[in-house]
Amino acid sequence: MLSDFSGKFAEYMAIFYLYIKGYRLVKHNYITGRGTGAGEIDIIVKKRHLLVFVEVKKRGDLANAAYAIQPKQQQRIRRAAENFVAKHQNFANFDIRFDAILVKPPFCLQHIIDAF
């Protein structure tokens, strides 16, 4: 069953969860491009004047999902967030936060606010 549950489906579950919590989707799977030293951001959402960059991790248990977000990946996500805000000046005055949504199939989600 776990192999049938894709990471993309976990991301869509996370988007739906965030929507129910009052967040609005800004971008899904934002990629900075080659040579930036940054990576991909799974989900970018906003709520009022708060811009949230969300990393989604799907694993067989929530502890392993949390452990999978290593400091090196956190740095890449931060650089990608800087890149996004630089390219989208309308978000320049927003507060920024980095969250994680951990997913254990089939339907267990944990939202970690200000994860890193």
C-alpha positions in Angstrom: 0.0 0.0 0.0 2.8 2.4 0.9 4.4 2.0 -2.6 1.0 3.0 -4.2 0.9 6.3 -2.2 3.0 8.8 -4.1 4.8 11.8 -2.8 2.7 14.0 -5.2 -0.5 12.7 -3.6 1.0 13.6 -0.2 1.6 17.1 -1.5 -2.0 17.4 -2.7 -3.2 16.2 0.7 -1.0 18.9 2.3 -2.4 21.6 0.0 -6.0 20.6 0.9 -5.2 20.5 4.6 -3.6 24.0 4.4 -6.5 25.4 2.4 -8.9 24.2 5.1 -6.7 26.0 7.7 -7.2 29.3 5.8 -4.0 29.3 3.7 -4.1 30.1 0.1 -1.8 28.5 -2.5 0.7 30.7 -4.1 2.9 28.1 -5.9 3.2 24.3 -6.0 6.6 22.8 -6.8 8.6 26.0 -7.2 12.0 25.3 -8.8 14.7 28.0 -8.8 16.7 26.7 -11.7 20.2 25.3 -12.3 23.2 27.0 -10.8 21.4 28.7 -8.0 22.5 26.4 -5.2 18.9 26.2 -4.2 16.3 23.5 -4.7 12.6 23.0 -5.0 10.0 24.2 -2.6 7.1 21.8 -2.4 4.4 24.3 -1.4 4.2 28.1 -1.0 1.1 29.4 0.7 0.0 32.7 2.2 -2.3 33.8 5.0 -2.8 37.5 5.4 0.8 39.0 5.3 2.5 35.7 6.1 4.3 33.7 3.4 4.9 30.1 4.3 7.3 27.7 2.5 6.3 24.2 3.2 8.3 21.0 2.9 6.2 17.8 2.6 7.8 14.5 3.6 6.1 11.2 3.2 7.5 8.2 5.1 6.3 5.0 6.8 6.2 6.8 10.1 6.2 10.5 11.2 9.5 10.3 13.0 11.4 9.2 9.9 9.6 11.9 7.9 10.8 14.5 10.3 14.3 13.2 10.3 14.4 13.3 6.5 14.5 17.1 6.5 18.2 17.5 7.1 20.1 20.8 7.6 21.5 20.7 4.1 18.0 20.5 2.6 16.8 23.2 4.9 19.5 25.5 3.6 18.6 24.8 0.0 14.9 25.6 0.8 15.9 28.8 2.5 18.0 29.8 -0.6 15.0 28.9 -2.9 12.7 31.0 -0.7 15.1 34.0 -1.0 15.1 33.5 -4.8 11.3 33.4 -4.8 10.9 36.6 -2.9 13.5 38.3 -5.0 11.6 37.4 -8.1 8.1 38.2 -6.6 8.5 41.6 -5.1 4.8 41.8 -4.1 5.8 39.4 -1.2 8.8 41.5 -0.1 7.0 42.9 3.0 5.5 39.6 4.1 6.6 37.7 7.2 8.3 34.5 6.2 8.0 31.1 7.9 9.2 27.6 7.1 6.8 24.7 7.9 6.9 21.0 7.4 4.0 18.7 6.8 4.8 15.1 7.6 2.6 12.4 6.0 2.2 8.8 7.0 0.0 6.9 4.6 -2.8 6.6 4.2 -4.2 9.7 5.9 -2.0 10.8 8.9 -0.6 14.3 8.6 1.4 16.4 11.1 1.8 20.1 10.5 5.0 21.5 12.1 4.7 25.2 12.2 8.1 27.1 12.1 9.9 23.7 11.6 13.3 25.3 10.7 
